[in-house]
Amino acid sequence: MEPTPEHRAMLKEYVETWRRAGPALEAIRRQEAQVTEVQMAVRQLFGDGTLVQSWPRLYTSGLVEQQAWFAKFGE
């Protein structure tokens, strides 16, 4: 189904809006990253750390297991 001229115009306007907004959004992201303290961010994400401390220790990244699954799907 071929898009209508109105739909194409709307899509072009949408893309142009995000193209113009991109640099401003990136500046906001950089500013927020500089202001946010790493320790505070970790506490917000993981709490006081008791949950993370109770997780079992991982001795591998799981990449080998992931590749084995991918190999099964590729057969």
N, C-alpha and C positions, 0 to 999 in steps of 0.2 A: 504494500500500500504506500503510495507516494504521499509525502507530507504536503499539506496545503501551503500556499504562500504565507498565510497568516501564521500557521504553525512554525514555519521556517523563521519568520520574523521574530516570533516569540522566543524560539530557541537561540537565535543570534543575540537577542537582548539579554537573555539569561546568561549566556556565556560571557558577554561583555561586562555585565554587572559583576560577575565573580572575578573576571580579569582585573577590573578596577579595584575591587575590594581586597584582592590578594595581598598587596603590599601593606595595606593598613592592618589587616588581620595578622600578618607575619610580625609587624612591629609590636602589636599588642601581645602576641605570644612571647616574643623575646623579652619584653618588659616584665611580663608576669613571671617568666622563668628566672629573671635576675632577682626579682623581689622575693620570690618564694624560697624559704630556707629548706634545704634538703631534709634536715631532721624533722621539721614540721610536716613536710609532705609525706615522709615515711610514716609518721605517727597517724596522719589522716588516713593513709591507705591501709595500714596494718594494725592500728591500735597501739597498745603498749608493748607488743612483741611477744606476748605469751602464746598467741595462736601460732606464730611462726616457729617458736621454740618447740612446740609440741609436734610439729611435722616430722616424719621420719627423715633421716639423713639420706640424701640421694648421692649415689656414688657414680652415676652416669648421667649424661644429659638426656638420654632416651632416644638419641639420634639413630643408633643402631636398630633399635626396635621399630622406630618409625620407618626406616628404610626397608626393613623386612616386610612391613605391612604394604608399603608401596610396591615392592616386588611382587607380592601376592596379587595385587590388583592388576599388575601389568601382564600377568600370565594369560 
